[in-house]
Amino acid sequence: MSKHTPGKWLRFNDSTIISDGEHPDPKINGDEHRSLYGGGALVAESIFNPGDVRLFVAAPLMLACLKRFVEWYGKRGGPSDAVFPQEEQDSEIREAMIIIAEVEVES
């Protein structure tokens, strides 16, 4: 399971992203820290390009969309009608599966 910060990610300002969910690190969920960011949990700060902030904010939704894309369009089969592994998929599905696996790797 992924350890990224859950919740909806929000643009706090042109260089900072916060989450409306709980941060996986308990030290970052304290009232003092959250009060710095309008009640949100810090996801990232000191981002130079405001366009990158918009991309970061969209990342959780894009990950969810990739998962649905693989679930809906991935080749399936067998008794359980499960999605076949990466090596048996067309290139677009395989690339989506690789991205999902990379994001959800345990650190």
C-alpha positions as a Markdown table, in Angstrom:
| # | Residue | x | y | z |
|---|---|---|---|---|
| 1 | Met | 0.0 | 0.0 | 0.0 |
| 2 | Ser | 1.1 | 3.5 | -0.8 |
| 3 | Lys | 2.5 | 5.7 | 2.0 |
| 4 | His | 1.8 | 9.0 | 0.2 |
| 5 | Thr | -0.1 | 11.6 | 2.2 |
| 6 | Pro | -3.8 | 10.8 | 1.9 |
| 7 | Gly | -6.6 | 13.1 | 1.3 |
| 8 | Lys | -7.3 | 15.7 | -1.3 |
| 9 | Trp | -4.1 | 17.8 | -2.1 |
| 10 | Leu | -4.6 | 21.5 | -2.2 |
| 11 | Arg | -2.6 | 24.5 | -3.4 |
| 12 | Phe | -1.8 | 26.5 | -0.2 |
| 13 | Asn | 0.2 | 29.1 | -2.2 |
| 14 | Asp | 2.4 | 29.3 | -5.3 |
| 15 | Ser | 5.1 | 27.1 | -3.7 |
| 16 | Thr | 3.3 | 24.9 | -1.1 |
| 17 | Ile | 1.0 | 21.9 | -1.2 |
| 18 | Ile | -1.1 | 20.7 | 1.7 |
| 19 | Ser | -3.5 | 17.8 | 2.2 |
| 20 | Asp | -6.9 | 17.9 | 3.9 |
| 21 | Gly | -6.0 | 14.4 | 5.3 |
| 22 | Glu | -3.7 | 13.2 | 8.0 |
| 23 | His | 0.0 | 13.0 | 7.1 |
| 24 | Pro | 1.6 | 9.5 | 7.6 |
| 25 | Asp | 4.2 | 11.1 | 9.9 |
| 26 | Pro | 2.6 | 11.7 | 13.3 |
| 27 | Lys | 5.1 | 14.6 | 13.9 |
| 28 | Ile | 3.5 | 16.6 | 11.1 |
| 29 | Asn | -0.1 | 16.2 | 12.4 |
| 30 | Gly | 0.3 | 18.3 | 15.5 |
| 31 | Asp | -1.9 | 21.4 | 16.0 |
| 32 | Glu | 1.2 | 23.7 | 15.9 |
| 33 | His | 2.3 | 22.4 | 12.6 |
| 34 | Arg | -1.1 | 22.2 | 11.0 |
| 35 | Ser | -1.9 | 25.8 | 12.2 |
| 36 | Leu | 0.9 | 27.0 | 9.9 |
| 37 | Tyr | -0.9 | 25.6 | 6.9 |
| 38 | Gly | -4.5 | 26.6 | 7.6 |
| 39 | Gly | -5.3 | 23.2 | 9.1 |
| 40 | Gly | -3.8 | 21.2 | 6.3 |
| 41 | Ala | -1.0 | 18.7 | 6.5 |
| 42 | Leu | 2.2 | 19.7 | 4.6 |
| 43 | Val | 2.8 | 17.7 | 1.5 |
| 44 | Ala | 5.5 | 19.8 | -0.2 |
| 45 | Glu | 7.0 | 23.3 | 0.0 |
| 46 | Ser | 9.6 | 25.5 | -1.7 |
| 47 | Ile | 8.4 | 24.4 | -5.2 |
| 48 | Phe | 9.9 | 26.9 | -7.6 |
| 49 | Asn | 7.5 | 26.6 | -10.5 |
| 50 | Pro | 3.8 | 27.3 | -9.8 |
| 51 | Gly | 3.0 | 25.0 | -12.7 |
| 52 | Asp | 4.6 | 22.2 | -10.8 |
| 53 | Val | 2.3 | 22.9 | -7.9 |
| 54 | Arg | -0.7 | 22.4 | -10.1 |
| 55 | Leu | 0.8 | 19.1 | -11.3 |
| 56 | Phe | 1.5 | 17.9 | -7.8 |
| 57 | Val | -2.1 | 18.8 | -6.7 |
| 58 | Ala | -3.5 | 16.7 | -9.5 |
| 59 | Ala | -1.2 | 13.7 | -8.8 |
| 60 | Pro | -3.6 | 11.7 | -6.4 |
| 61 | Leu | -6.5 | 12.0 | -8.9 |
| 62 | Met | -4.2 | 11.0 | -11.8 |
| 63 | Leu | -3.1 | 7.9 | -9.8 |
| 64 | Ala | -6.8 | 7.0 | -9.2 |
| 65 | Cys | -7.5 | 7.5 | -12.9 |
| 66 | Leu | -4.6 | 5.3 | -13.9 |
| 67 | Lys | -5.8 | 2.5 | -11.6 |
| 68 | Arg | -9.3 | 2.7 | -13.2 |
| 69 | Phe | -7.8 | 2.7 | -16.7 |
| 70 | Val | -5.9 | -0.5 | -15.9 |
| 71 | Glu | -9.0 | -2.1 | -14.3 |
| 72 | Trp | -11.3 | -1.2 | -17.2 |
| 73 | Tyr | -9.0 | -1.7 | -20.2 |
| 74 | Gly | -6.4 | -4.2 | -19.1 |
| 75 | Lys | -6.5 | -7.7 | -20.6 |
| 76 | Arg | -8.1 | -10.2 | -18.3 |
| 77 | Gly | -8.8 | -13.8 | -18.1 |
| 78 | Gly | -8.7 | -17.0 | -16.1 |
| 79 | Pro | -11.4 | -18.3 | -13.7 |
| 80 | Ser | -11.3 | -15.0 | -11.6 |
| 81 | Asp | -11.3 | -12.7 | -14.7 |
| 82 | Ala | -8.2 | -11.0 | -13.1 |
| 83 | Val | -6.2 | -8.4 | -14.9 |
| 84 | Phe | -3.2 | -10.1 | -16.5 |
| 85 | Pro | 0.4 | -9.2 | -15.4 |
| 86 | Gln | 2.3 | -6.3 | -17.0 |
| 87 | Glu | 4.2 | -8.5 | -19.5 |
| 88 | Glu | 0.9 | -9.7 | -21.1 |
| 89 | Gln | -0.6 | -6.2 | -21.6 |
| 90 | Asp | -0.5 | -3.8 | -24.5 |
| 91 | Ser | 2.1 | -1.0 | -24.1 |
| 92 | Glu | -0.2 | 1.7 | -22.7 |
| 93 | Ile | -1.6 | -0.5 | -20.0 |
| 94 | Arg | 1.8 | -1.9 | -19.2 |
| 95 | Glu | 3.2 | 1.7 | -18.8 |
| 96 | Ala | 0.3 | 2.6 | -16.5 |
| 97 | Met | 0.9 | -0.5 | -14.4 |
| 98 | Ile | 4.6 | 0.4 | -14.1 |
| 99 | Ile | 3.8 | 3.9 | -12.9 |
| 100 | Ile | 1.3 | 2.6 | -10.3 |
| 101 | Ala | 3.8 | 0.0 | -9.0 |
| 102 | Glu | 6.5 | 2.7 | -8.8 |
| 103 | Val | 4.2 | 5.0 | -6.8 |
| 104 | Glu | 3.0 | 2.3 | -4.4 |
| 105 | Val | 6.3 | 0.8 | -3.6 |
| 106 | Glu | 7.0 | 0.5 | 0.1 |
| 107 | Ser | 9.9 | 2.6 | 1.3 |
